[in-house]
Amino acid sequence: MNRIIEENILQLSVPERIQLVEDIWDSILLFPESIELSDEQKKELDRRLEAYHLNPGNGIPWNTLKSNLLNNDK
């Protein structure tokens, strides 16, 4: 295991490590242009976008989905 992980990260509590992961993810999102998609990923996104345009009523809003998922955990 990497020495930084052993000496530093594993000393953090689980909530602190989760926060660290969130902070790292947020830092990546600051530069979305640096995230490269494979041709396969681009084709899948195009396919999903086309499916949405053909029938936009098939989906549900993110807030509804999130609420449904959170309520299923209870």
Secondary structure, DSSP 8 states (H G I E B T S, - for coil): --HHHHHTGGGS-HHHHHHHHHHHHHHHHT-GGG----HHHHHHHHHHHHHHHH-GGGS--HHHHHHHHHHHT-
